[in-house]
Amino acid sequence: MPVIQIFGSLKSHETNKAIRFFKERSIEIHFVDLAEKGITIGELENISKKIPVEKLIDNDSKVYKRLNLNFMIFDPASKILENPLILKTPITRFGKEVSVGYEPAKWIKWMEK
């Protein structure tokens, strides 16, 4: 079974709920802390094959507001690479499947395959 990859921040309640969801089911996860490591261009490209990059941005995040991005025109991918904490979290990957946010029903379907 492929390893579940979770991108998020340990300060995020939703990310912590996702980590707990998989740990309670003894499913191995690989956690990427966006505050420490960020996201690579390759990872972002793979994720955006399933979810448009514009939909990955959290318009309500503190970082998004601090950067005044709601008043700017910008390239979403470049801005995400510069400031990964503007991403909606958690971003969860399982093989070629991707979800954004806390989506246990979707994760259960992934594991049934």
C-alpha positions in Angstrom: 0.0 0.0 0.0 1.4 3.5 -0.9 2.3 5.7 2.0 -0.1 8.6 2.7 1.6 12.0 2.3 0.2 14.9 4.3 1.2 18.5 3.6 0.3 20.9 6.4 1.2 22.8 9.5 1.2 21.4 13.0 -0.5 24.7 14.0 -3.5 23.7 11.8 -6.4 21.9 13.6 -7.5 20.2 10.3 -4.0 18.9 9.7 -3.7 17.5 13.2 -7.2 15.8 12.7 -5.9 14.2 9.4 -2.8 12.9 11.1 -4.8 11.4 13.9 -7.3 9.9 11.4 -4.5 7.8 9.8 -2.6 7.0 13.0 -5.8 5.7 14.6 -6.0 3.2 11.6 -2.3 2.3 11.9 -1.7 3.7 8.4 1.8 5.0 7.8 2.1 8.6 6.9 4.8 10.9 5.6 4.2 14.4 7.0 5.6 17.5 5.3 5.6 20.5 7.5 5.0 23.5 5.3 6.3 25.8 7.9 9.7 24.0 7.9 10.2 22.4 4.5 7.7 24.1 2.2 6.6 22.4 -1.0 8.7 21.6 -4.1 7.7 22.6 -7.6 7.5 18.9 -8.5 5.1 18.2 -5.7 3.0 21.2 -6.6 2.8 20.1 -10.2 1.7 16.6 -9.2 -1.0 18.0 -6.9 -2.2 20.5 -9.5 -2.8 17.7 -12.0 -5.8 16.7 -9.7 -6.7 20.1 -8.2 -6.2 23.5 -9.9 -3.5 25.5 -8.2 -5.9 28.4 -7.6 -8.1 26.1 -5.5 -5.2 25.2 -3.3 -4.9 28.7 -1.9 -6.5 29.5 1.5 -7.9 33.1 1.0 -8.7 33.2 4.7 -5.2 32.3 6.0 -3.3 34.7 8.2 -0.3 34.7 5.7 -2.6 35.4 2.7 -4.1 38.4 4.5 -0.7 39.6 5.9 0.7 39.6 2.3 -2.4 41.5 1.1 -2.9 39.0 -1.7 -6.6 39.8 -1.9 -5.6 43.1 -3.4 -3.0 41.7 -5.9 -2.9 39.9 -9.2 -0.3 37.2 -8.9 0.8 33.8 -10.3 -0.7 31.3 -7.8 2.1 28.6 -8.3 4.9 31.1 -7.7 3.2 32.6 -4.7 2.7 29.1 -3.2 6.3 28.2 -3.7 7.4 31.5 -2.0 4.8 31.2 0.8 3.6 27.6 1.3 1.6 28.6 4.3 -1.0 30.2 2.0 -2.1 26.6 1.1 -5.3 25.1 2.3 -4.4 22.3 4.6 -4.1 19.4 4.9 -3.2 18.4 1.4 -3.3 14.6 1.4 -1.8 12.4 -1.3 -2.2 8.7 -1.8 -0.6 7.5 -5.0 -2.2 9.7 -7.7 -5.2 10.7 -5.5 -5.2 14.1 -3.8 -7.5 15.8 -1.4 -7.6 19.3 0.2 -9.0 19.7 3.7 -10.2 17.2 6.1 -12.0 14.5 4.0 -12.2 11.2 5.8 -14.9 9.8 3.5 -12.6 10.2 0.5 -9.7 8.7 2.4 -11.7 5.6 3.3 -12.6 5.1 -0.4 -8.9 5.4 -1.3 -8.0 2.6 1.2 -10.8 0.3 0.0 -9.2 0.2 -3.5 
